[in-house]
Amino acid sequence: MSDHHVSNGALDTPAVSYPGAILVVLTVLYFMPAIIAFHRQHPNRVAIKGLNVLLGWSVLGWVIAFLWALTAGHKRDSQRARTPAGLRCRTAAAPNAPLSRSGDAYDVPFPG
């Protein structure tokens, strides 16, 4: 018997040559909804992770977790910067804005 290899012109490597790398890629894809939620600091990131872990194996559970992670989970910055009528606060846009005499961030301004 001869011990030489005959090539048929195609790649001589098997289709799955790096099972460890493929396992890592599949794991990252499986947990992608949780990764996105934690990266975006989604307020429901723990619930998204739970849904991803418990029901991610079903395609529907994974899709729901993925879409939930992509939704805007927090109010817009313009809505967060609003204060009750007549009150002033410092914002990122005007960090050195003058406050009322007591110097608290949420004081009723003094007239005049």
N, CA and C atoms as an extended XYZ file, in Angstrom:
336
Properties=species:S:1:pos:R:3:atomname:S:1:resname:S:1:resid:I:1 pbc="F F F"
N         0.831       -1.180        0.000 N   MET     1
C         0.000        0.000        0.000 CA  MET     1
C         0.877        1.245        0.000 C   MET     1
N         0.524        2.169       -0.823 N   SER     2
C         1.283        3.416       -0.852 CA  SER     2
C         0.650        4.409        0.110 C   SER     2
N         1.477        5.299        0.578 N   ASP     3
C         1.045        6.253        1.582 CA  ASP     3
C         1.059        7.674        1.028 C   ASP     3
N         0.716        7.864       -0.210 N   HIS     4
C         0.723        9.210       -0.767 CA  HIS     4
C        -0.713        9.711       -0.944 C   HIS     4
N        -0.847       11.072       -0.943 N   HIS     5
C        -2.151       11.732       -0.981 CA  HIS     5
C        -2.434       12.199       -2.401 C   HIS     5
N        -3.626       11.940       -2.882 N   VAL     6
C        -4.037       12.378       -4.211 CA  VAL     6
C        -5.010       13.535       -4.030 C   VAL     6
N        -4.719       14.682       -4.647 N   SER     7
C        -5.569       15.857       -4.545 CA  SER     7
C        -6.514       15.903       -5.732 C   SER     7
N        -7.736       16.265       -5.495 N   ASN     8
C        -8.709       16.372       -6.576 CA  ASN     8
C        -8.888       17.814       -7.035 C   ASN     8
N        -8.021       18.717       -6.619 N   GLY     9
C        -8.087       20.112       -7.035 CA  GLY     9
C        -8.869       20.990       -6.077 C   GLY     9
N        -9.700       20.433       -5.237 N   ALA    10
C       -10.448       21.212       -4.260 CA  ALA    10
C        -9.577       21.412       -3.022 C   ALA    10
N       -10.060       22.206       -2.125 N   LEU    11
C        -9.317       22.404       -0.877 CA  LEU    11
C        -9.191       21.086       -0.140 C   LEU    11
N        -8.028       20.841        0.389 N   ASP    12
C        -7.795       19.586        1.094 CA  ASP    12
C        -8.203       19.641        2.553 C   ASP    12
N        -8.653       20.791        3.012 N   THR    13
C        -9.038       20.905        4.415 CA  THR    13
C       -10.517       20.588        4.566 C   THR    13
N       -10.887       20.010        5.666 N   PRO    14
C       -12.308       19.720        5.885 CA  PRO    14
C       -13.107       21.013        6.059 C   PRO    14
N       -14.417       20.923        5.895 N   ALA    15
C       -15.275       22.100        5.993 CA  ALA    15
C       -15.214       22.721        7.384 C   ALA    15
N       -15.081       21.933        8.408 N   VAL    16
C       -15.000       22.425        9.774 CA  VAL    16
C       -13.591       22.166       10.271 C   VAL    16
N       -12.711       23.106       10.000 N   SER    17
C       -11.322       22.901       10.396 CA  SER    17
C       -11.008       23.502       11.756 C   SER    17
N       -11.816       24.432       12.207 N   TYR    18
C       -11.586       25.072       13.501 CA  TYR    18
C       -12.852       24.997       14.347 C   TYR    18
N       -13.148       23.865       14.936 N   PRO    19
C       -14.404       23.741       15.697 CA  PRO    19
C       -14.467       24.688       16.885 C   PRO    19
N       -13.329       24.978       17.498 N   GLY    20
C       -13.332       25.907       18.629 CA  GLY    20
C       -13.722       27.308       18.199 C   GLY    20
N       -13.206       27.759       17.066 N   ALA    21
C       -13.531       29.094       16.559 CA  ALA    21
C       -14.993       29.173       16.144 C   ALA    21
N       -15.477       28.116       15.536 N   ILE    22
C       -16.881       28.097       15.125 CA  ILE    22
C       -17.793       28.121       16.352 C   ILE    22
N       -17.427       27.417       17.391 N   LEU    23
C       -18.204       27.416       18.629 CA  LEU    23
C       -18.238       28.814       19.251 C   LEU    23
N       -17.120       29.502       19.232 N   VAL    24
C       -17.065       30.865       19.774 CA  VAL    24
C       -17.965       31.798       18.962 C   VAL    24
N       -17.894       31.712       17.647 N   VAL    25
C       -18.719       32.564       16.794 CA  VAL    25
C       -20.202       32.291       17.015 C   VAL    25
N       -20.577       31.028       17.096 N   LEU    26
C       -21.984       30.687       17.332 CA  LEU    26
C       -22.452       31.151       18.708 C   LEU    26
N       -21.586       31.066       19.704 N   THR    27
C       -21.942       31.534       21.050 CA  THR    27
C       -22.154       33.037       21.057 C   THR    27
N       -21.269       33.770       20.393 N   VAL    28
C       -21.421       35.228       20.318 CA  VAL    28
C       -22.709       35.582       19.575 C   VAL    28
N       -23.006       34.888       18.496 N   LEU    29
C       -24.252       35.140       17.773 CA  LEU    29
C       -25.475       34.828       18.625 C   LEU    29
N       -25.397       33.752       19.398 N   TYR    30
C       -26.525       33.363       20.256 CA  TYR    30
C       -26.808       34.448       21.292 C   TYR    30
N       -25.737       35.004       21.889 N   PHE    31
C       -25.900       36.007       22.935 CA  PHE    31
C       -25.876       37.436       22.412 C   PHE    31
N       -25.963       37.622       21.103 N   MET    32
C       -25.926       38.963       20.519 CA  MET    32
C       -27.001       39.894       21.077 C   MET    32
N       -28.249       39.461       21.291 N   PRO    33
C       -29.226       40.374       21.887 CA  PRO    33
C       -28.794       40.881       23.271 C   PRO    33
N       -28.269       40.007       24.104 N   ALA    34
C       -27.816       40.436       25.429 CA  ALA    34
C       -26.595       41.343       25.322 C   ALA    34
N       -25.699       41.037       24.420 N   ILE    35
C       -24.503       41.869       24.239 CA  ILE    35
C       -24.901       43.275       23.797 C   ILE    35
N       -25.835       43.358       22.853 N   ILE    36
C       -26.306       44.666       22.385 CA  ILE    36
C       -26.986       45.424       23.518 C   ILE    36
N       -27.843       44.746       24.270 N   ALA    37
C       -28.564       45.403       25.360 CA  ALA    37
C       -27.610       45.946       26.415 C   ALA    37
N       -26.585       45.188       26.787 N   PHE    38
C       -25.637       45.661       27.784 CA  PHE    38
C       -24.749       46.760       27.212 C   PHE    38
N       -24.386       46.664       25.946 N   HIS    39
C       -23.561       47.698       25.333 CA  HIS    39
C       -24.315       49.030       25.250 C   HIS    39
N       -25.602       48.966       24.957 N   ARG    40
C       -26.423       50.176       24.856 CA  ARG    40
C       -26.957       50.633       26.208 C   ARG    40
N       -26.655       49.897       27.267 N   GLN    41
C       -27.141       50.169       28.620 CA  GLN    41
C       -28.666       50.289       28.638 C   GLN    41
N       -29.288       49.326       27.979 N   HIS    42
C       -30.755       49.268       27.913 CA  HIS    42
C       -31.289       49.075       29.328 C   HIS    42
N       -32.312       49.823       29.736 N   PRO    43
C       -32.843       49.671       31.092 CA  PRO    43
C       -33.405       48.280       31.378 C   PRO    43
N       -33.765       47.527       30.361 N   ASN    44
C       -34.292       46.173       30.523 CA  ASN    44
C       -33.266       45.120       30.128 C   ASN    44
N       -31.980       45.455       30.238 N   ARG    45
C       -30.933       44.542       29.765 CA  ARG    45
C       -30.917       43.218       30.507 C   ARG    45
N       -31.261       43.210       31.781 N   VAL    46
C       -31.278       41.949       32.531 CA  VAL    46
C       -32.430       41.066       32.039 C   VAL    46
N       -33.577       41.660       31.781 N   ALA    47
C       -34.712       40.898       31.250 CA  ALA    47
C       -34.418       40.391       29.841 C   ALA    47
N       -33.750       41.206       29.043 N   ILE    48
C       -33.386       40.788       27.686 CA  ILE    48
C       -32.413       39.616       27.760 C   ILE    48
N       -31.459       39.698       28.683 N   LYS    49
C       -30.513       38.593       28.851 CA  LYS    49
C       -31.229       37.324       29.291 C   LYS    49
N       -32.181       37.466       30.207 N   GLY    50
C       -32.945       36.308       30.657 CA  GLY    50
C       -33.739       35.670       29.536 C   GLY    50
N       -34.395       36.506       28.737 N   LEU    51
C       -35.137       35.987       27.589 CA  LEU    51
C       -34.194       35.311       26.604 C   LEU    51
N       -33.039       35.918       26.385 N   ASN    52
C       -32.061       35.362       25.460 CA  ASN    52
C       -31.548       34.011       25.944 C   ASN    52
N       -31.259       33.911       27.236 N   VAL    53
C       -30.726       32.655       27.783 CA  VAL    53
C       -31.797       31.566       27.795 C   VAL    53
N       -33.010       31.920       28.234 N   LEU    54
C       -34.048       30.906       28.401 CA  LEU    54
C       -34.748       30.518       27.101 C   LEU    54
N       -34.988       31.483       26.222 N   LEU    55
C       -35.754       31.188       25.017 CA  LEU    55
C       -34.996       31.484       23.725 C   LEU    55
N       -33.708       31.804       23.830 N   GLY    56
C       -32.930       32.101       22.641 CA  GLY    56
C       -32.770       30.908       21.718 C   GLY    56
N       -32.863       29.702       22.265 N   TRP    57
C       -32.743       28.494       21.438 CA  TRP    57
C       -33.871       28.395       20.425 C   TRP    57
N       -35.033       28.982       20.788 N   SER    58
C       -36.114       29.025       19.807 CA  SER    58
C       -35.890       30.269       18.959 C   SER    58
N       -36.076       30.167       17.716 N   VAL    59
C       -35.812       31.298       16.827 CA  VAL    59
C       -36.670       32.496       17.218 C   VAL    59
N       -37.910       32.265       17.590 N   LEU    60
C       -38.811       33.347       17.960 CA  LEU    60
C       -38.304       34.090       19.206 C   LEU    60
N       -37.860       33.355       20.215 N   GLY    61
C       -37.330       33.984       21.426 CA  GLY    61
C       -36.102       34.821       21.134 C   GLY    61
N       -35.231       34.335       20.260 N   TRP    62
C       -34.026       35.070       19.906 CA  TRP    62
C       -34.378       36.352       19.150 C   TRP    62
N       -35.320       36.252       18.208 N   VAL    63
C       -35.719       37.422       17.424 CA  VAL    63
C       -36.367       38.470       18.320 C   VAL    63
N       -37.221       38.056       19.244 N   ILE    64
C       -37.862       39.007       20.166 CA  ILE    64
C       -36.810       39.687       21.026 C   ILE    64
N       -35.869       38.923       21.580 N   ALA    65
C       -34.807       39.507       22.404 CA  ALA    65
C       -33.949       40.468       21.583 C   ALA    65
N       -33.649       40.096       20.337 N   PHE    66
C       -32.829       40.940       19.473 CA  PHE    66
C       -33.534       42.261       19.174 C   PHE    66
N       -34.813       42.198       18.796 N   LEU    67
C       -35.565       43.418       18.500 CA  LEU    67
C       -35.745       44.279       19.748 C   LEU    67
N       -35.966       43.642       20.887 N   TRP    68
C       -36.116       44.375       22.143 CA  TRP    68
C       -34.816       45.100       22.489 C   TRP    68
N       -33.692       44.463       22.254 N   ALA    69
C       -32.400       45.081       22.543 CA  ALA    69
C       -32.147       46.282       21.641 C   ALA    69
N       -32.704       46.265       20.442 N   LEU    70
C       -32.500       47.364       19.498 CA  LEU    70
C       -33.437       48.537       19.736 C   LEU    70
N       -34.502       48.340       20.505 N   THR    71
C       -35.449       49.433       20.744 CA  THR    71
C       -34.825       50.461       21.656 C   THR    71
N       -35.335       51.687       21.554 N   ALA    72
C       -34.869       52.754       22.445 CA  ALA    72
C       -35.466       52.495       23.819 C   ALA    72
N       -34.643       52.121       24.741 N   GLY    73
C       -35.123       51.780       26.067 CA  GLY    73
C       -35.156       52.938       27.024 C   GLY    73
N       -34.671       54.105       26.609 N   HIS    74
C       -34.666       55.257       27.497 CA  HIS    74
C       -35.225       56.456       26.764 C   HIS    74
N       -35.632       57.452       27.550 N   LYS    75
C       -36.205       58.652       26.956 CA  LYS    75
C       -35.095       59.453       26.289 C   LYS    75
N       -35.483       60.263       25.361 N   ARG    76
C       -34.515       61.099       24.663 CA  ARG    76
C       -33.896       62.096       25.623 C   ARG    76
N       -32.706       62.550       25.306 N   ASP    77
C       -32.009       63.515       26.159 CA  ASP    77
C       -32.802       64.797       26.317 C   ASP    77
N       -33.487       65.230       25.279 N   SER    78
C       -34.249       66.471       25.379 CA  SER    78
C       -35.383       66.333       26.384 C   SER    78
N       -35.962       65.152       26.513 N   GLN    79
C       -37.028       64.956       27.488 CA  GLN    79
C       -36.459       64.847       28.891 C   GLN    79
N       -35.250       64.279       29.034 N   ARG    80
C       -34.653       64.147       30.356 CA  ARG    80
C       -34.204       65.483       30.912 C   ARG    80
N       -33.861       66.433       30.041 N   ALA    81
C       -33.351       67.711       30.501 CA  ALA    81
C       -34.467       68.647       30.966 C   ALA    81
N       -35.700       68.311       30.702 N   ARG    82
C       -36.818       69.166       31.105 CA  ARG    82
C       -36.968       69.167       32.624 C   ARG    82
N       -37.346       70.310       33.126 N   THR    83
C       -37.599       70.443       34.562 CA  THR    83
C       -38.996       71.013       34.738 C   THR    83
N       -39.561       70.929       35.920 N   PRO    84
C       -40.876       71.521       36.152 CA  PRO    84
C       -40.859       73.026       35.844 C   PRO    84
N       -42.010       73.562       35.489 N   ALA    85
C       -42.109       74.977       35.105 CA  ALA    85
C       -41.553       75.887       36.194 C   ALA    85
N       -40.767       76.862       35.769 N   GLY    86
C       -40.233       77.840       36.705 CA  GLY    86
C       -38.957       77.410       37.394 C   GLY    86
N       -38.481       76.200       37.174 N   LEU    87
C       -37.261       75.745       37.828 CA  LEU    87
C       -36.098       75.786       36.848 C   LEU    87
N       -34.916       75.948       37.383 N   ARG    88
C       -33.725       75.951       36.549 CA  ARG    88
C       -32.826       74.800       36.964 C   ARG    88
N       -32.063       74.305       36.047 N   CYS    89
C       -31.075       73.289       36.380 CA  CYS    89
C       -29.895       73.428       35.443 C   CYS    89
N       -28.794       72.881       35.838 N   ARG    90
C       -27.623       72.858       34.976 CA  ARG    90
C       -27.753       71.670       34.029 C   ARG    90
N       -27.370       71.887       32.793 N   THR    91
C       -27.393       70.808       31.815 CA  THR    91
C       -26.007       70.689       31.197 C   THR    91
N       -25.825       69.660       30.409 N   ALA    92
C       -24.546       69.480       29.735 CA  ALA    92
C       -24.290       70.623       28.764 C   ALA    92
N       -25.361       71.196       28.195 N   ALA    93
C       -25.204       72.293       27.247 CA  ALA    93
C       -24.782       73.584       27.935 C   ALA    93
N       -25.201       73.792       29.178 N   ALA    94
C       -24.863       75.007       29.920 CA  ALA    94
C       -24.449       74.639       31.339 C   ALA    94
N       -23.266       74.026       31.525 N   PRO    95
C       -22.878       73.561       32.859 CA  PRO    95
C       -22.596       74.680       33.846 C   PRO    95
N       -22.308       75.893       33.352 N   ASN    96
C       -21.999       77.003       34.259 CA  ASN    96
C       -23.122       78.016       34.323 C   ASN    96
N       -24.324       77.598       33.971 N   ALA    97
C       -25.470       78.506       34.020 CA  ALA    97
C       -25.707       78.946       35.450 C   ALA    97
N       -26.049       80.233       35.631 N   PRO    98
C       -26.282       80.713       37.001 CA  PRO    98
C       -27.526       80.080       37.605 C   PRO    98
N       -27.454       79.814       38.886 N   LEU    99
C       -28.582       79.251       39.615 CA  LEU    99
C       -29.143       80.316       40.538 C   LEU    99
N       -30.137       79.973       41.297 N   SER   100
C       -30.688       80.923       42.248 CA  SER   100
C       -29.696       81.143       43.387 C   SER   100
N       -30.018       81.991       44.324 N   ARG   101
C       -29.078       82.408       45.358 CA  ARG   101
C       -28.550       81.276       46.225 C   ARG   101
N       -29.334       80.249       46.459 N   SER   102
C       -28.858       79.183       47.345 CA  SER   102
C       -27.864       78.266       46.650 C   SER   102
N       -27.842       78.264       45.311 N   GLY   103
C       -26.874       77.477       44.572 CA  GLY   103
C       -27.288       76.039       44.326 C   GLY   103
N       -28.491       75.660       44.741 N   ASP   104
C       -28.948       74.301       44.461 CA  ASP   104
C       -29.331       74.171       42.998 C   ASP   104
N       -29.221       72.965       42.487 N   ALA   105
C       -29.487       72.752       41.065 CA  ALA   105
C       -30.957       72.913       40.708 C   ALA   105
N       -31.860       72.688       41.629 N   TYR   106
C       -33.289       72.773       41.338 CA  TYR   106
C       -33.943       73.787       42.278 C   TYR   106
N       -33.657       75.035       42.060 N   ASP   107
C       -34.246       76.091       42.895 CA  ASP   107
C       -35.201       76.925       42.079 C   ASP   107
N       -36.176       77.507       42.770 N   VAL   108
C       -37.073       78.464       42.123 CA  VAL   108
C       -36.287       79.735       41.962 C   VAL   108
N       -36.203       80.272       40.751 N   PRO   109
C       -35.410       81.505       40.560 CA  PRO   109
C       -36.054       82.713       41.245 C   PRO   109
N       -35.218       83.584       41.721 N   PHE   110
C       -35.700       84.807       42.359 CA  PHE   110
C       -36.020       85.831       41.288 C   PHE   110
N       -37.143       86.542       41.436 N   PRO   111
C       -37.484       87.560       40.431 CA  PRO   111
C       -36.465       88.698       40.440 C   PRO   111
N       -36.263       89.264       39.264 N   GLY   112
C       -35.447       90.458       39.128 CA  GLY   112
C       -34.051       90.213       39.274 C   GLY   112
